[in-house]
C-alpha cells in the first residue's frame, strides 16, 4: 500500500450526495436517489480510477446541512483520491443571494437553514492537502438559481478540483423516476470501456450522448472538451465518406466543433454519420432518430432555429411511433422543438412549422398545459397577421 509524504496510508474515498429531487408540474427533472443507486453498483476503484483501498459514503435524504458538511469534511481529509458526486436541485437563498443544494424538505422560505451552501463545498475541498480531487455534478437549477448561474457562466467548486457535470435549466419538463441521462451515460462508459477512460473523456462522451435540454450549463469549459474530444477521434475531421465500423464515438468531437464555433464542420460530420446510420439501421431506427436529434441541436447551436425546429418536431413524432408519450426522449424532443420555435424571428417560418408543433404537443398528456396554450396563442397571432 502506498504512503503519502507524511507516512499515512493512501486511502481513497467516494462521497455520493443526493439532494432534493427537482420536480416541475409533477414531472421529475432529476431523481438523485435513482442516480446514487445506479452509481452504487460500480466498484469504487472504477469511480476513483485508482486501486488504492477506499471507502464509500452515501448521503441520501439528509435534511441537516451540517450533517452533509461533516461528511464532506471527513471525505476531504482522506489522503488518497477523492470523488464527490452531487445530484439534485440548485436553489438560491433569496436573502443572501447565495447558491445552495436543496436537501430533503428544503422550501423557498427555509433555504438558509435546510440547504447546503454551495460555498461550503469549495471551502472544504480547497483545504485538501494531498490526493487528486474530482467533483461530478448532475443538477437542475430552479427558477431562482438559474439567472445567477447564467450570470456566472459556470458553477465553481474548488480551483484544486477537477469539476465535470451539467446543470439543466428550470423549464425542462423531465420524465419518470429514473437515472438521468448524463449520469447514465457516464456509468455506461465505465462499464463498456475495456480500459478506464479519463474523467474528461467520460464527461465528453456523456455530454455528447445525453441529448441534453437546450441551454444546459456544461462543465468544464468547451475548449477543454474540444481538446480531449479531438484526441478521441483524430480522424473525424478528415473523414470524406461514410464512416466505417468499428470507429471511435464521433459525438464528443462533433459537439466540441460546434461549441468552438465550427458549425459547418460539425454539421457536415453529423450528416455523414447520419447517412451511415440510416443505411445500417434503417430510417425509423432509434439510432437514426438520435442522429436527427444531434443535427437538430447542432442547428440550434448555429442559430438556425428554423431547421432545428423542423428536426426536433420530426424526431418527436418518430419517437412517438415507438415510445410512450411520457418517455424522457419524447419530452426532450418536444422541449427542443418548442424552444427553437420560440426563438424564430422569421414569422413565415414560425407560421409554417407551428401546426406540426401544436400536433406534437397535443400528443403529450404530461406536458404542462400552459405551454400548449401559449403555443396555440402565438400561432393564432401569426396566422391572423396574414389573414385577408
N, C-alpha and C positions, 0 to 999 in steps of 0.2 A: 504494500500500500504506500502511495506517495505521501510525502510530508511537505508542508509549506515552509517558508523561511523561518518560522518560529518553532518548528518541530511538531506542529499539530498535524493530525491525520487529515488528509484531503478527503472530505466527505461532501457530497453534493446534496442538493435539496430541490424538490419540486413543490411549489405552492400554488394550488389551484383555488381561485376565489370566484364564487358565484354571487353576484349582486342580485338586485331585484329584477324580475322579468320585465321586459319592455312590451307593453300591450297598447294597441291602438284600436279603439272601437271593437273590443273583444277579440281582435286578431293579434296573435303573438308575433312580435317582431324578432325577439331573441329570447330563447329559453335557456338561461345559464345552467340550470340543473342538468338538462339534457347534454349540454356541451361538456360539463365536468364528468358525467357518467361515461361519455364516449372517450374522453381523454384518459380516464382512469384505467381502461383496459390495456393501454400501451405501457410497456416497461419504462421505468424511469430512465434507464440508460438511453433509450431512443429519444425521449424528450430532451434529455440533457446533452446528447451527443458525447457521452462520457461513460466509461465503465467503472468509475470510482463508486464505492458504496454510497448509497444515497437514501434519503428519507422523502416521503411524500405526505403533504398535508392537504386535506380537503376542507374548505370552508364554504358550506352551503347552508343558506338560511340564517346567517348571522344577522342580529339586529343591533348589536352594540359596536360602533366604530372602534372603540378601544380594544375590544376583543380581536378585531381584524388587525389593529395596529400591533398588538403583542405578537401575533403570529407572524406578521410581516417583519417585525424586528428580530424575532428568533431566526427566521429564514435568512435574513440579511447577514446574520452573524456567522453563517456557515462558511468555512474556509475554502470550500470547493466550488464547483459550478452551481449556479442558481438559475432556475427558470420560474418566473412568476407569470401566471396566466390569469387574466381578469375578463369576465364576461358579465354583461348586464346593461343597466341604463345609466347614462350620464345625465346629471341634472345640475341645477345652479342654485346656490344659496342667494336668493333674491336680495337679501340684505347686504351680505358681504361680497356678492358678485364672484364667489369662488366656485370652481367646478368640483363636483362630488360624484362618487359612485354610490348610487342609491342602494341601500340594503333592504332586507325584508321589512316591510312596514313603513318605509320612508314615504312621506307625503310632501306636497309643496310647502306646507307650513312647518314641517319638522326636519327639514334638510340639515340644519345646523347641528342637530342633536342625534339624528339617526342615520346619517350617511357618512361615508368615508371621504374626508377632504382629499382631493387629488394631490395636493402638495405633499401630503404625508408620504405618499409612495416615493416621490423624488427624494425627500429628505432621508428616508431610511436607506434607500439604495445607494445614495451618494456616500453614506458612511461606510460602505463595504471596503475592506482593506485588500482582500485577495479574492481570486476566483472570478471567472467570466460571469457576466450577468445578462440575462435575456428576459425581456418583457414581451408577452404576446397578448394582444388586445382583440376582443370581438365584442364590440359595443354598439349601442344605439343611443343617440343623443335625443333628449326630449326637446320640446319647443323652447324651453327656457335656456338650455345649454347650447343649442345649435348656433345661434348668432354669435356667441362668444367663440366657439370653435372656428367659425368662418373668419372671424377677425384674427384669431391666432394663426390660422392656416396649418395648424399642427396640434399635437397633444403631447407635450413634453412629459417624460417620466424621470429620466436622470441622464446627465451627459455621459456618465460612465457605463450606461447600459445600452445594449442593442435593443431597439424597440421596433416591433413589427405588429401590424394589425390593421383593422378597419373600424371606422365609426360611421354607421349608417344614419342618414338623415331621418327626422321625425315623421315625414309624410309617407314613408314606406309602409305598405299595407301588411306585409308579413304573411305567414302561413300557419299551419297547425303546429302543435308542440313537436319539435324535432331538433336535431343538431343543425345549427346554422351552416350555411354553405361554406363560408370561409374556414371555419374550424373543421368541417367535414373533409374538405379537400386537403387541408394541412395533414390530417390524420391519414387520409388515403395515400398521400405521397410517402409518408413514413412507412406505411405497411407494404407498399408495392415496390419501392426502390431497392434494388439489390445492394447498393451502398448508401449509407445515410447522407442525404443532401445537406448542404449548409442551411442555416436558418433563413438566410436571404433567398436562397434558391427555393426553399419550401414556401416562403411568402410569395415569391414571384409566381410560382405555379398556382397557388391558392387564389391569388388575385385574378390571374388570367382565366381560371376555370369557374369562378364562383358566380358569374353573371350578377355582379353587384348592382344595387339600385343606382340610378343617376344621382350624381352629386356626392357619392360616398367619399369620405376622407380616407385616403390610403396612406399608411406609414410603412416604410420611410419615404424619403424624397424620391421623385421619379428618376432623377439622374442615377441614383444608386441602383434602382430597379433596372434601369436600362443597361447599365454596365454588366450586371450579373446575367440578365437575360441574353445579352449578346454572346456571353461566354457559353451559355447553354445551347444556343442554336447558331453557331457561327456561319453555317452555310445558308441560312434562310434568306439573307438579302440577295444572294446570287442565284436563287432558285428560278430558272427560266420557265419551267413547265410544271405540271402537276407533281407534287411530292411523291416520293417513293417510300414504301414500308420496308423495315422499321425506320423511323426518324424521330429526333427529339421533339418534344411537345413545342409547337411554334407559338402558342398563345402568349406566354410571357414576353417573347421578343416582339410580337406584333403590338401588344399593349404598350410596351416600352417605346416603340417607334411613335405611336400615336401621342403618348404623353410628352414626348420630346418634340412634338410639332411636325413630325414627318408623316403627315396624314396620307399622302398619296402612296408612299411606300407601304404603309400599314394596310391600306385598302387593297392594294394590288396583291399582297401576300395572302390576305384573308380570302380574297376571291379565288385565288389559285387553290388554296386548301379546301374551300367550299366545293369547288368543282370536283376535286379529288374525292371528297366525302360523298357527294351526290352520285358519282359513278360507282363508288364502292358499296355504299349502304342504301342508296335509294332516296328519292325526293322527299318522302314523308317520314324518313327515319329520324329518331331523336338526335342522332349525330348531325344530320343536315340542318335540323331546326336550330341546334345550338350554334352552328356556324352562321346561320342567318342572324341570330341574335348578336353574335360578335360583330358582324358587319353593321348592324343597327347601332350598336354602341360606338363603333368607330365613326359612323356618320355623325352621331351626336357630338363626339369629341371634336370633330372637324367643323362643327357649326352648321352642318347640313341637316336641319331639322325636318325638312320635307321627306327626304329619303329615309331618315331614321324613323319617322312616324310610320311610314308605309311598311318598313321592315318589321317593326315591333308589332304592328297590327296583324300582319300575316303570320308572324311567329305565334302570337296569342291564339289565333284561330286554328293553326295547325296543332298546337298543343292541346287545345280543347277537344280535338278529334281523338286524342289518345289518353288524356289525363282528366281527372276531376276538376271542376271549376275553382276549387279552393287549393289546388296544388301550388306550392310556392313558385314554381317556374311559370305557371299561367299568370299568377298575380304579378310576378316581376315583369313579364312581358307587357301586361296591361299598364303597369305603372310607368314603364319606359315609354310606351306609346302616348299615354296621357301627358306626361311631362314634355315630351318633344312637341306634341301638338300645341301645347300652351305656349311654347317658345316661337311658334311660327309667326312671322311678321307679314308674310305674303297671304293676304286674305283669300285669294283664289285657291291657293294650295290647302289652306286650312278648311275651306268650304268643301273641297273635293274629298278630303280624307275624313272629314267629320262624321258622315253617316256610318262608315265602317267602324270607326272608333266607338260610336254610340252602340252599335250592334255588339261589339266585343264586350263593352262594359255591362250591357244588359244581361249578358250570359254569366255574370259573376255574382251569385247571391250574397257572398260575403263582403262584397265591395261596399265601402262607405257610401250610403245613398247620396250624400251631398255632392260627391264627385260626379256621379252621373247627371244629377240635376244641373250642376254648373256647366257641364259639357253640353248638354242639350240647350241651355240658355244661350251659350256663346254661339252654337251652331245656328240657332234661330235668328240671332242678330246678324250673322254672316249671310244667311240666306235672304234675310229681309233687305240687306244692303243692295241686292241686285234685283229685287222684285220689281216688276213693271209698275 
